[in-house]
Amino acid sequence: MIVAEQKPLEEIMRLIAPYGRVLVLGCGTCVTVCGAGGEREVSFLCNALRLAQTRAGDGAHTFSEFTLKRQCDPEFLDMLDGRVEDADAVLSLGCGVGVQAVAEHLPATPVMPGVNTSFMGMPTEWGVWDERCAGCGDCRLGETAGICPITRCTKGILNGPCAGTKNGKCEANKEMDCAWVLIDRRLEALQQLENMRRYYPPRNFRTIPRPRRVVARAAIDEGGSNE
C-alpha cells in the first residue's frame, strides 16, 4: 500500500508557473485508495488551481485532466501519447514511482510531482521490482528531472555526480547507470541545466542498502534469474 498526500497548493503553483498548458494526471490504484491522486482528486485540484488563478487575476494557465489506471505500469502509459501533444508539462498525482515512469515515457515533456509519497518500487520486468522512491516525504523530482537521486544513486547523493562515476556507470555497481548522469542528460534535454547548479542541503536518512530489488519466487521458477 502506498501512502501519499497532496503537496500544498502554493508549492504546486510554483512548480507549474513556467508552463501554460498543464495536464493533471491521476493514478487509479494506490493513490486513489489513500485519497491523494485518483480521478476525484484530479478534478478537485484542477478546480482549486482555476479558482486560485481567478482570485489572483491570473489566466496564464489552462488545465486538462486524465487518470491512468496505473502510472507505474508501462502497458497503461501508451494511453498518454495522444493527450500530451497539447500540454507543456504534466503534473502527476501518482506516487514517486509513477512520476518517474511517466517521465521516462515522455522524454521531451517536463513531469512534476503533485504529491509527497511514503513508499514504493517499480516493475522493470515480469516479477522484478526496482526501488525508485524512498518515501522521504519531501519530493524533489521537480528539480531532478523526474529521476530520484536518493534511490537511484547507490550513495543517495543529493548533489552529484560523485567523482567515481565512469562512462555513465556507478563505481559501486558497474552494471548500474549513474543516477546523476541520467539527471544531467534529462535536464539538458529539457533545457533546465540550471538545476544542476543548485545546492541541496544534507538530509538525515536511515542507513539501508540502496537501491533495493525484489525478485518474485515465481519469476525464478519460470526460468528467470535472481542475480
PADREN-134829 format. One record per residue (C-alpha): chain; residue in one letter; residue number from 1; y, z, x. Coordinates in steps of 0.02 Angstrom, whole numbers, plus 50000, padded with zeros to 5 digits. Example, Ala and Ser with C-alpha at 12.3 -4.5 7.8 and 13.67 -1.06 7.14 Angstrom:
2
A | A | 1 | 49775 | 50390 | 50615
A | S | 2 | 49947 | 50357 | 50684
# end
This chain:
227
A | M | 1 | 50000 | 50000 | 50000
A | I | 2 | 50169 | 49950 | 50067
A | V | 3 | 50316 | 50064 | 50031
A | A | 4 | 50492 | 49993 | 50039
A | E | 5 | 50665 | 50024 | 49973
A | Q | 6 | 50808 | 49904 | 49947
A | K | 7 | 50945 | 49904 | 50076
A | P | 8 | 51118 | 49965 | 50021
A | L | 9 | 51217 | 49830 | 49932
A | E | 10 | 51355 | 49841 | 50062
A | E | 11 | 51232 | 49802 | 50203
A | I | 12 | 51157 | 49656 | 50106
A | M | 13 | 51330 | 49585 | 50075
A | R | 14 | 51367 | 49597 | 50261
A | L | 15 | 51205 | 49505 | 50304
A | I | 16 | 51240 | 49360 | 50185
A | A | 17 | 51427 | 49349 | 50223
A | P | 18 | 51414 | 49191 | 50333
A | Y | 19 | 51313 | 49093 | 50204
A | G | 20 | 51374 | 49013 | 50044
A | R | 21 | 51210 | 48973 | 49957
A | V | 22 | 51081 | 49111 | 49964
A | L | 23 | 50903 | 49106 | 49897
A | V | 24 | 50849 | 49283 | 49849
A | L | 25 | 50661 | 49283 | 49873
A | G | 26 | 50548 | 49413 | 49796
A | C | 27 | 50365 | 49456 | 49828
A | G | 28 | 50245 | 49480 | 49685
A | T | 29 | 50124 | 49601 | 49767
A | C | 30 | 50159 | 49757 | 49870
A | V | 31 | 50347 | 49775 | 49849
A | T | 32 | 50328 | 49738 | 49664
A | V | 33 | 50213 | 49888 | 49647
A | C | 34 | 50336 | 50004 | 49734
A | G | 35 | 50484 | 49933 | 49636
A | A | 36 | 50581 | 49863 | 49784
A | G | 37 | 50565 | 49674 | 49785
A | G | 38 | 50475 | 49598 | 49637
A | E | 39 | 50541 | 49472 | 49511
A | R | 40 | 50635 | 49606 | 49415
A | E | 41 | 50718 | 49674 | 49572
A | V | 42 | 50768 | 49498 | 49625
A | S | 43 | 50857 | 49475 | 49458
A | F | 44 | 50941 | 49646 | 49467
A | L | 45 | 51001 | 49615 | 49644
A | C | 46 | 51072 | 49443 | 49605
A | N | 47 | 51166 | 49515 | 49457
A | A | 48 | 51232 | 49656 | 49566
A | L | 49 | 51289 | 49534 | 49700
A | R | 50 | 51375 | 49422 | 49573
A | L | 51 | 51462 | 49574 | 49496
A | A | 52 | 51518 | 49636 | 49667
A | Q | 53 | 51590 | 49463 | 49703
A | T | 54 | 51683 | 49461 | 49537
A | R | 55 | 51757 | 49634 | 49568
A | A | 56 | 51812 | 49581 | 49742
A | G | 57 | 51885 | 49419 | 49678
A | D | 58 | 51769 | 49325 | 49796
A | G | 59 | 51672 | 49174 | 49737
A | A | 60 | 51611 | 49117 | 49907
A | H | 61 | 51425 | 49141 | 49869
A | T | 62 | 51303 | 49067 | 49747
A | F | 63 | 51131 | 49143 | 49720
A | S | 64 | 50966 | 49069 | 49667
A | E | 65 | 50808 | 49168 | 49626
A | F | 66 | 50624 | 49143 | 49661
A | T | 67 | 50472 | 49255 | 49682
A | L | 68 | 50314 | 49211 | 49777
A | K | 69 | 50150 | 49293 | 49735
A | R | 70 | 50138 | 49347 | 49918
A | Q | 71 | 50263 | 49310 | 50055
A | C | 72 | 50140 | 49358 | 50193
A | D | 73 | 50007 | 49231 | 50143
A | P | 74 | 50027 | 49052 | 50211
A | E | 75 | 49945 | 48973 | 50058
A | F | 76 | 50093 | 49027 | 49949
A | L | 77 | 50233 | 48984 | 50072
A | D | 78 | 50218 | 48798 | 50037
A | M | 79 | 50296 | 48834 | 49867
A | L | 80 | 50461 | 48863 | 49958
A | D | 81 | 50476 | 48688 | 50026
A | G | 82 | 50564 | 48615 | 49875
A | R | 83 | 50676 | 48766 | 49848
A | V | 84 | 50763 | 48794 | 50014
A | E | 85 | 50846 | 48623 | 50025
A | D | 86 | 50998 | 48686 | 49931
A | A | 87 | 51004 | 48856 | 50019
A | D | 88 | 51098 | 48902 | 50178
A | A | 89 | 50996 | 49061 | 50201
A | V | 90 | 50854 | 49162 | 50125
A | L | 91 | 50870 | 49346 | 50080
A | S | 92 | 50692 | 49410 | 50074
A | L | 93 | 50646 | 49562 | 49970
A | G | 94 | 50472 | 49559 | 50045
A | C | 95 | 50414 | 49684 | 50175
A | G | 96 | 50446 | 49658 | 50360
A | V | 97 | 50288 | 49553 | 50373
A | G | 98 | 50347 | 49442 | 50231
A | V | 99 | 50517 | 49415 | 50312
A | Q | 100 | 50432 | 49359 | 50473
A | A | 101 | 50306 | 49247 | 50384
A | V | 102 | 50447 | 49161 | 50288
A | A | 103 | 50549 | 49144 | 50449
A | E | 104 | 50402 | 49061 | 50536
A | H | 105 | 50378 | 48942 | 50390
A | L | 106 | 50565 | 48897 | 50386
A | P | 107 | 50611 | 48874 | 50570
A | A | 108 | 50781 | 48797 | 50530
A | T | 109 | 50837 | 48924 | 50399
A | P | 110 | 50906 | 49099 | 50431
A | V | 111 | 50797 | 49230 | 50345
A | M | 112 | 50863 | 49407 | 50320
A | P | 113 | 50783 | 49568 | 50255
A | G | 114 | 50842 | 49642 | 50092
A | V | 115 | 50731 | 49797 | 50102
A | N | 116 | 50682 | 49930 | 50229
A | T | 117 | 50493 | 49942 | 50245
A | S | 118 | 50370 | 50077 | 50297
A | F | 119 | 50202 | 50000 | 50348
A | M | 120 | 50101 | 49837 | 50362
A | G | 121 | 50002 | 49698 | 50451
A | M | 122 | 49994 | 49508 | 50437
A | P | 123 | 49837 | 49399 | 50417
A | T | 124 | 49831 | 49273 | 50560
A | E | 125 | 49657 | 49206 | 50519
A | W | 126 | 49519 | 49249 | 50397
A | G | 127 | 49476 | 49434 | 50411
A | V | 128 | 49603 | 49468 | 50551
A | W | 129 | 49769 | 49559 | 50531
A | D | 130 | 49901 | 49575 | 50667
A | E | 131 | 50031 | 49712 | 50658
A | R | 132 | 50203 | 49639 | 50626
A | C | 133 | 50303 | 49786 | 50559
A | A | 134 | 50308 | 49968 | 50616
A | G | 135 | 50389 | 50027 | 50457
A | C | 136 | 50531 | 50105 | 50556
A | G | 137 | 50641 | 50118 | 50401
A | D | 138 | 50791 | 50031 | 50483
A | C | 139 | 50752 | 49845 | 50484
A | R | 140 | 50839 | 49741 | 50619
A | L | 141 | 50758 | 49573 | 50582
A | G | 142 | 50925 | 49502 | 50530
A | E | 143 | 50985 | 49520 | 50711
A | T | 144 | 50824 | 49465 | 50796
A | A | 145 | 50794 | 49301 | 50703
A | G | 146 | 50658 | 49367 | 50591
A | I | 147 | 50546 | 49422 | 50737
A | C | 148 | 50512 | 49608 | 50759
A | P | 149 | 50530 | 49668 | 50940
A | I | 150 | 50453 | 49837 | 50902
A | T | 151 | 50281 | 49773 | 50854
A | R | 152 | 50275 | 49603 | 50939
A | C | 153 | 50333 | 49669 | 51108
A | T | 154 | 50198 | 49773 | 51195
A | K | 155 | 50333 | 49891 | 51259
A | G | 156 | 50432 | 49896 | 51097
A | I | 157 | 50590 | 49847 | 51191
A | L | 158 | 50749 | 49836 | 51087
A | N | 159 | 50849 | 49746 | 51223
A | G | 160 | 50744 | 49613 | 51306
A | P | 161 | 50659 | 49524 | 51381
A | C | 162 | 50596 | 49635 | 51521
A | A | 163 | 50576 | 49573 | 51700
A | G | 164 | 50389 | 49549 | 51679
A | T | 165 | 50385 | 49401 | 51561
A | K | 166 | 50321 | 49240 | 51641
A | N | 167 | 50307 | 49067 | 51564
A | G | 168 | 50344 | 49144 | 51396
A | K | 169 | 50198 | 49265 | 51404
A | C | 170 | 50190 | 49456 | 51409
A | E | 171 | 50150 | 49536 | 51577
A | A | 172 | 50039 | 49667 | 51492
A | N | 173 | 49939 | 49537 | 51395
A | K | 174 | 49939 | 49361 | 51467
A | E | 175 | 49872 | 49292 | 51301
A | M | 176 | 50020 | 49359 | 51203
A | D | 177 | 50186 | 49271 | 51181
A | C | 178 | 50335 | 49372 | 51241
A | A | 179 | 50424 | 49430 | 51083
A | W | 180 | 50596 | 49417 | 51163
A | V | 181 | 50566 | 49240 | 51222
A | L | 182 | 50519 | 49196 | 51042
A | I | 183 | 50676 | 49285 | 50981
A | D | 184 | 50786 | 49195 | 51107
A | R | 185 | 50716 | 49023 | 51061
A | R | 186 | 50736 | 49051 | 50874
A | L | 187 | 50913 | 49121 | 50895
A | E | 188 | 50958 | 48967 | 50996
A | A | 189 | 50888 | 48853 | 50861
A | L | 190 | 50990 | 48948 | 50731
A | Q | 191 | 51146 | 48945 | 50843
A | Q | 192 | 51151 | 49135 | 50844
A | L | 193 | 51127 | 49170 | 51030
A | E | 194 | 51271 | 49294 | 51024
A | N | 195 | 51145 | 49418 | 50951
A | M | 196 | 51058 | 49422 | 51121
A | R | 197 | 51216 | 49495 | 51196
A | R | 198 | 51221 | 49644 | 51078
A | Y | 199 | 51162 | 49814 | 51138
A | Y | 200 | 51040 | 49910 | 51029
A | P | 201 | 51032 | 50097 | 51069
A | P | 202 | 50862 | 50175 | 51109
A | R | 203 | 50762 | 50250 | 50967
A | N | 204 | 50627 | 50381 | 50960
A | F | 205 | 50457 | 50313 | 50908
A | R | 206 | 50284 | 50390 | 50903
A | T | 207 | 50182 | 50345 | 51056
A | I | 208 | 50049 | 50225 | 50989
A | P | 209 | 49972 | 50069 | 51068
A | R | 210 | 50054 | 49906 | 51014
A | P | 211 | 50027 | 49780 | 50949
A | R | 212 | 49875 | 49831 | 50847
A | R | 213 | 49745 | 49713 | 50775
A | V | 214 | 49614 | 49749 | 50643
A | V | 215 | 49463 | 49634 | 50627
A | A | 216 | 49358 | 49647 | 50470
A | R | 217 | 49173 | 49679 | 50498
A | A | 218 | 49134 | 49536 | 50379
A | A | 219 | 49229 | 49415 | 50490
A | I | 220 | 49119 | 49463 | 50638
A | D | 221 | 48961 | 49446 | 50535
A | E | 222 | 49015 | 49271 | 50484
A | G | 223 | 49023 | 49218 | 50666
A | G | 224 | 49199 | 49275 | 50711
A | S | 225 | 49248 | 49368 | 50867
A | N | 226 | 49303 | 49548 | 50887
A | E | 227 | 49391 | 49514 | 51052
# end
